[in-house]
Amino acid sequence: MILTVTLNPTLDKFYWVDALPLSLDQPEEAILIRATKSLTSAGGKGINVSTVLACHGVETVALGFLAGHTGQIILQDLLSRGVTANFVWMPGENRTNVTVIAKGREYHPLLIHEEGPPVSEEAMGIFLRKYERMVRRAEYVVLGGAIPLGCHPDCYRTLVHIAHAAGARVVVHAGGEPLAHTIAEGPFLVKPDVRAELQLGGMPVRTAEEIVCAGKKAVEQGVGACLISHHVTGDILVTRDGVWEFEARVPLTTFKNLVGADDALVGGLLVALLRGEGLVEAVRYGMAAAVATAEIEEKLCGDEAAIRRELDQVAVRQRGEG
Amino acid sequence: MRAHEFMRRDLTSVELDTTVAHVIYLLHQSGLASLPVVDEDGRVVGIISERDLIRALLPGYVDMLHSTAFLPSLDQLGRKLREIGGKRIAEFMVREVIAARPDDTDLHLADLMIRKGLKQIPVLDDENRLVGVVRRIDLLHRLQR
């Protein structure tokens, strides 16, 4: 079983529009934008990973915090997608994240993200007891996304520690300080979220060279593997055994919705690992899942045949310096 | 059809030391009629339902007379609820758990619900850990297809 943790779940709302105004700086007038299509789905990194896993028939349980009417919609959506849910209910309202996608500018969407409700000490206590019970049944644990208000910045480190004590492997799919705190615990794999800040453990990750440097440092500090997105269609994997570059040979114009592609990558690679594939081949399958996801309007692609069709487009090359 | 094919994979549950007030909050939030109570190992050791909580609030004679005709008002129940709000749910839960297994048939579940007057049944694995729940509406929804 794969356990995913999403401490700050979201209801993802997507709107497709013909065009966005060139400027929003017109205070005298309201701006009306008519959507040609909209979609809603449960979200947050861990939840998205669970959704991909469930589509592949992998047993997965999603953990985290739910609140208010939005929480109820998130729960219903998850259950309808075959994900087992074990959430802590708390006061407030889960966040809604809005993505506006304009025709021809699919890889530059307009994003409006809410902060999410604060987590009380009492709710965190209930969550930790749930987590301790569930992690004993897990082969892998995925810690995904930002840490909500009220949670200590090093709470991911605690969760990695508990998972290791229970014998589970941990994937940290987060960024910034929460991720940095986990490195000393030596998680199986880290997938830094570099959307907000282009750094890992205080080191810049703007170029391929910087990514390799930061990845090697994380591995030296105990991380099993470090997977970092280099650009929209490229990822770099750093392990003790070497450095691999992955490149999806697809034109950006084929992409319809990039939200969730990173999570499809993590979900896909876990599916492949559970099938017994090695890490490099698993990342390749994950990248194919990410590309298949980006090529559809729905947030996540769980269609195995579509993912397999993309596999040939994903090239892998081991970097010379090892 | 088997329970695992149509059960609701919602593992919302409470622990033995969860308070009555928190259980009422959870029942309200989740829309469920009852909640499984789990021990430290995640095994289901009891069930707490709306009915159990109402029974805890009513004076003993109501159960005896099968009537609420002698109740002066609901204020008395409100006071009682505030009194027991901080108490552990272990005091009020039903310890005899009527549960299903993932491979039980829909017919078996319907039979259990009708015979025992249950609104929902937890589905447990071989180690009595919660893996899902089947509500009456889940069965009706399935029959309608």
Interface residues (C-beta under 8 A of the other chain):
Chain A: V61 L66 G71 Q72 L75 L79 G82 V83 T84 A85 N86 F87 W89 R129 R133 M134 R136 R137
Chain B: R8 R9 D10 L11 T12 S13 E15 Y25 L26 Q29 S30 G31 V38 E40 D41 G42 R129 V131 G132
